[in-house]
Amino acid sequence: MLGWLRYVVLVFIILIPITIFDDVVSGIEHGGIRFAVRLLVLLLGLNVVRLIPLPQKQP
């Protein structure tokens, strides 16, 4: 149980700065560039989350 809690906390630690960056990006006037930057940052964040190993089951 503690392993899953640690996993979820690590995911939140990565995704919260992404949402803050998304708020900053929302100030960009040109819609196409704003969408591309948001998509790039989201894909980058999700790929980093994939690097975190899932907790193993305890015997």
N, CA, C and O of each residue as an XYZ file, in Angstrom:
236
protein
N       0.821     -1.205      0.000
C       0.000      0.000      0.000
C       0.858      1.258      0.000
O       0.561      2.231     -0.693
N       1.923      1.220      0.787
C       2.800      2.388      0.868
C       3.505      2.642     -0.457
O       3.801      3.786     -0.803
N       3.773      1.561     -1.203
C       4.415      1.712     -2.509
C       3.536      2.489     -3.477
O       4.026      3.351     -4.206
N       2.233      2.189     -3.489
C       1.316      2.893     -4.384
C       1.168      4.350     -3.974
O       1.059      5.226     -4.832
N       1.162      4.617     -2.690
C       1.064      5.998     -2.222
C       2.287      6.797     -2.674
O       2.165      7.942     -3.108
N       3.464      6.183     -2.568
C       4.685      6.847     -3.019
C       4.634      7.099     -4.528
O       5.064      8.152     -4.998
N       4.111      6.137     -5.279
C       3.990      6.279     -6.729
C       3.069      7.437     -7.091
O       3.399      8.241     -7.962
N       1.922      7.529     -6.432
C       0.965      8.601     -6.712
C       1.550      9.957     -6.338
O       1.343     10.937     -7.054
N       2.275     10.025     -5.234
C       2.903     11.285     -4.826
C       3.945     11.718     -5.856
O       4.024     12.901     -6.190
N       4.735     10.787     -6.358
C       5.727     11.130     -7.386
C       5.059     11.635     -8.660
O       5.550     12.572     -9.288
N       3.946     11.023     -9.044
C       3.220     11.474    -10.223
C       2.706     12.900    -10.016
O       2.812     13.731    -10.917
N       2.156     13.185     -8.844
C       1.676     14.537     -8.564
C       2.815     15.548     -8.541
O       2.650     16.679     -8.997
N       3.969     15.148     -8.013
C       5.113     16.054     -7.987
C       5.520     16.436     -9.400
O       5.986     17.552     -9.629
N       5.350     15.530    -10.344
C       5.708     15.824    -11.732
C       4.604     16.609    -12.431
O       4.900     17.526    -13.197
N       3.342     16.273    -12.188
C       2.250     16.884    -12.940
C       1.844     18.272    -12.441
O       1.318     19.065    -13.223
N       2.070     18.584    -11.186
C       1.692     19.905    -10.669
C       2.504     21.022    -11.332
O       1.912     22.029    -11.722
N       3.842     20.895    -11.482
C       4.557     21.953    -12.221
C       4.106     22.074    -13.674
O       4.160     23.160    -14.250
N       3.664     20.973    -14.267
C       3.182     21.033    -15.645
C       1.924     21.892    -15.720
O       1.768     22.666    -16.664
N       1.025     21.772    -14.745
C      -0.182     22.600    -14.761
C       0.160     24.071    -14.524
O      -0.475     24.955    -15.099
N       1.151     24.335    -13.689
C       1.569     25.723    -13.466
C       2.159     26.291    -14.750
O       1.871     27.432    -15.112
N       2.983     25.506    -15.443
C       3.545     25.947    -16.712
C       2.439     26.177    -17.737
O       2.527     27.094    -18.554
N       1.402     25.348    -17.695
C       0.277     25.500    -18.621
C      -0.433     26.836    -18.399
O      -0.870     27.468    -19.361
N      -0.551     27.270    -17.146
C      -1.148     28.580    -16.873
C      -0.305     29.708    -17.455
O      -0.842     30.695    -17.957
N       1.011     29.562    -17.388
C       1.901     30.576    -17.956
C       1.768     30.597    -19.475
O       1.742     31.667    -20.084
N       1.685     29.422    -20.085
C       1.591     29.315    -21.538
C       0.262     29.870    -22.037
O       0.182     30.338    -23.173
N      -0.767     29.830    -21.223
C      -2.078     30.303    -21.667
C      -2.071     31.799    -21.983
O      -3.014     32.298    -22.597
N      -1.041     32.513    -21.582
C      -0.932     33.928    -21.895
C      -0.432     34.202    -23.305
O      -0.440     35.351    -23.749
N       0.004     33.168    -24.017
C       0.484     33.347    -25.394
C      -0.699     33.682    -26.284
O      -1.742     33.031    -26.219
N      -0.533     34.684    -27.100
C      -1.640     35.168    -27.937
C      -1.978     34.220    -29.083
O      -3.153     33.952    -29.330
N      -0.980     33.714    -29.780
C      -1.224     32.897    -30.961
C      -1.692     31.502    -30.539
O      -0.975     30.803    -29.822
N      -2.871     31.098    -30.969
C      -3.489     29.844    -30.537
C      -2.746     28.611    -30.964
O      -2.666     27.653    -30.195
N      -2.191     28.594    -32.175
C      -1.489     27.411    -32.658
C      -0.231     27.114    -31.874
O       0.058     25.959    -31.561
N       0.521     28.160    -31.555
C       1.744     27.984    -30.777
C       1.391     27.552    -29.360
O       2.049     26.683    -28.788
N       0.359     28.156    -28.799
C      -0.061     27.799    -27.441
C      -0.446     26.329    -27.369
O      -0.055     25.631    -26.433
N      -1.213     25.849    -28.356
C      -1.633     24.455    -28.371
C      -0.433     23.523    -28.524
O      -0.362     22.488    -27.861
N       0.512     23.888    -29.398
C       1.690     23.048    -29.623
C       2.549     22.949    -28.369
O       3.041     21.870    -28.039
N       2.733     24.061    -27.672
C       3.542     24.052    -26.451
C       2.856     23.234    -25.365
O       3.516     22.473    -24.658
N       1.541     23.381    -25.221
C       0.809     22.595    -24.222
C       0.916     21.105    -24.512
O       1.127     20.306    -23.600
N       0.770     20.731    -25.770
C       0.841     19.327    -26.154
C       2.242     18.773    -25.921
O       2.394     17.651    -25.439
N       3.259     19.551    -26.259
C       4.640     19.119    -26.060
C       4.948     18.908    -24.580
O       5.572     17.911    -24.216
N       4.524     19.822    -23.734
C       4.788     19.709    -22.302
C       4.006     18.535    -21.710
O       4.528     17.824    -20.851
N       2.780     18.323    -22.148
C       1.994     17.198    -21.659
C       2.645     15.874    -22.047
O       2.753     14.971    -21.217
N       3.075     15.751    -23.285
C       3.742     14.520    -23.716
C       5.048     14.295    -22.968
O       5.369     13.163    -22.606
N       5.796     15.354    -22.736
C       7.034     15.240    -21.978
C       6.757     14.764    -20.551
O       7.444     13.879    -20.042
N       5.757     15.351    -19.918
C       5.415     14.957    -18.552
C       4.935     13.518    -18.466
O       5.311     12.795    -17.544
N       4.114     13.096    -19.409
C       3.624     11.718    -19.383
C       4.743     10.719    -19.640
O       4.727      9.620    -19.085
N       5.711     11.081    -20.470
C       6.857     10.192    -20.684
C       7.725     10.093    -19.441
O       8.276      9.028    -19.163
N       7.857     11.169    -18.692
C       8.610     11.112    -17.436
C       7.877     10.247    -16.424
O       8.511      9.501    -15.678
N       6.546     10.334    -16.386
C       5.771      9.504    -15.466
C       5.955      8.024    -15.811
O       5.994      7.180    -14.916
N       6.066      7.712    -17.082
C       6.265      6.313    -17.485
C       7.585      5.761    -16.971
O       7.716      4.547    -16.808
N       8.562      6.613    -16.714
C       9.858      6.158    -16.223
C       9.820      5.720    -14.767
O      10.703      4.989    -14.320
N       8.813      6.156    -14.023
C       8.698      5.775    -12.617
C       8.209      4.336    -12.562
O       7.131      4.039    -13.077
N       8.971      3.436    -11.953
C       8.543      2.036    -11.921
C       7.328      1.853    -10.996
O       7.213      2.487     -9.947
N       6.438      0.965    -11.427
C       5.282      0.639    -10.591
C       5.761     -0.129     -9.357
O       6.744     -0.866     -9.423
N       5.069      0.046     -8.244
C       5.468     -0.704     -7.047
C       5.247     -2.201     -7.249
O       4.285     -2.621     -7.891
N       6.148     -2.988     -6.694
C       6.049     -4.440     -6.791
C       5.168     -4.957     -5.666
O       5.113     -4.378     -4.582
N       4.475     -6.067     -5.945
C       3.645     -6.689     -4.911
C       4.542     -7.326     -3.857
O       5.538     -7.973     -4.180
N       4.180     -7.137     -2.612
C       4.909     -7.741     -1.500
C       4.384     -9.150     -1.257
O       3.171     -9.354     -1.202
N       5.284    -10.131     -1.109
C       4.826    -11.519     -0.882
C       4.251    -11.727      0.490
O       3.828    -12.835      0.821
